[in-house]
Amino acid sequence: MATVKKMNSGYLNSNKKTNERHPDFRAEVPVDAKFIKGLADAASGGGAIIYMAGWKGTSQRTGDPYVFLRLDAEKYQKPEGTAPSPGSRPQANTSNQAWDEEF
């Protein structure tokens, strides 16, 4: 499994299944205090939503597929006056600018 270097992000990796009932993918996503506070604030109003964005990739080491995940407690709001370039796609990093607005 790839090492996570940023909070609120991680890799959804292929799972080496030994039983058909085991999951196809697994992930660990460390979350920071700001993320937890955002969830707690939302939950106080009756519930919370975790927004996720993912980018497909292939491990250079093993060749296994993975999905890079980014989590947020608030839905990304694209800055006004900006438009994505045609065919553009976010890079697999954790900057707020890398979010795709489609969840």
Secondary structure, DSSP 8 states (H G I E B T S, - for coil): -----STTEEEEEE---SSTTS-SEE------HHHHHHHHHHHTTT----EEEEEEEE-TTT--EEEEEEEESS-----TT----TT----SS--GGG--S--
